[in-house]
Amino acid sequence: MGLIERLYEAADRAGLLVIADVEGRSVAVDFSSADETVLDGLLRAADYTIRFPASALPELATGHTLSIAGVTYQVRDVRSIGDGSERRADLSRL
């Protein structure tokens, strides 16, 4: 087990992660929902992202769907972070 996997395992034990259901598997991920002001302040839009060890979801790609706390999201983009052992996926709420 690599350093990033150990880091995520410790974060999960500390209650800092949420469970994402992806294609029948449950994976602990770092989930964020940052509000962003758009249309010159007339509307607030949410930007959903998850971060996870690349080894936890190597097959995750654009177009896949996943569920977090009963809410379904579609993957818009997946990018490697740093040395590639961690990934970030941008999501759209369905």
C-alpha positions in Angstrom: 0.0 0.0 0.0 1.4 3.4 -1.0 1.6 6.6 0.9 -1.6 8.1 -0.7 -3.6 5.0 0.1 -2.4 5.1 3.7 -3.3 8.8 3.9 -6.8 8.2 2.6 -7.2 5.3 5.0 -6.3 7.5 8.0 -8.6 10.2 6.8 -11.5 7.7 6.4 -10.9 6.4 10.0 -11.0 10.1 11.2 -14.4 10.6 9.5 -13.1 13.1 7.0 -14.3 11.2 3.9 -17.6 10.1 2.4 -18.7 6.9 0.7 -19.2 7.0 -3.0 -21.1 4.1 -4.6 -19.5 3.5 -8.0 -20.6 0.6 -10.2 -21.5 -1.6 -7.3 -18.4 -0.7 -5.2 -18.2 1.6 -2.2 -15.1 3.8 -2.1 -14.1 6.5 0.5 -13.5 9.8 -1.2 -12.9 13.4 -0.4 -16.1 15.2 -1.6 -16.4 19.0 -1.9 -19.2 21.2 -3.0 -18.1 24.8 -3.4 -20.7 27.4 -4.3 -19.8 29.8 -7.0 -21.5 33.0 -7.9 -22.4 33.2 -11.6 -24.3 35.6 -13.9 -23.0 38.7 -12.2 -24.1 37.6 -8.8 -27.7 36.6 -9.8 -27.2 32.9 -9.3 -25.1 30.5 -7.2 -23.9 27.4 -8.8 -22.3 24.4 -7.0 -19.1 22.9 -8.2 -18.9 19.2 -7.1 -15.5 17.4 -7.0 -14.1 14.2 -5.5 -10.5 13.3 -4.8 -9.3 9.7 -4.3 -6.3 7.4 -4.7 -5.9 6.5 -8.4 -5.7 2.8 -7.3 -9.2 3.0 -5.7 -11.0 3.9 -9.0 -8.6 3.3 -11.9 -11.5 2.8 -14.3 -13.4 6.1 -13.4 -13.9 8.2 -16.6 -16.0 10.9 -18.1 -19.6 9.9 -18.4 -19.6 7.5 -15.5 -22.2 8.0 -12.7 -21.8 7.6 -9.0 -23.9 8.2 -5.9 -23.0 10.0 -2.7 -25.5 10.1 0.2 -28.3 9.1 -2.2 -27.5 11.8 -4.8 -26.4 10.8 -8.3 -23.6 12.6 -10.0 -22.1 12.3 -13.5 -18.3 12.6 -14.0 -17.4 15.5 -16.2 -13.7 15.2 -16.1 -11.0 13.2 -14.4 -7.4 14.5 -13.8 -4.3 13.1 -12.2 -2.9 15.1 -9.3 0.8 15.4 -8.5 2.7 12.2 -9.3 -0.5 10.5 -10.6 -1.2 8.5 -7.4 -4.2 10.7 -6.7 -7.0 11.8 -8.9 -9.7 14.5 -9.0 -13.0 14.2 -10.7 -15.3 17.1 -11.5 -19.0 16.1 -11.2 -22.4 17.3 -12.3 -25.5 16.6 -10.2 -28.1 14.7 -12.0 
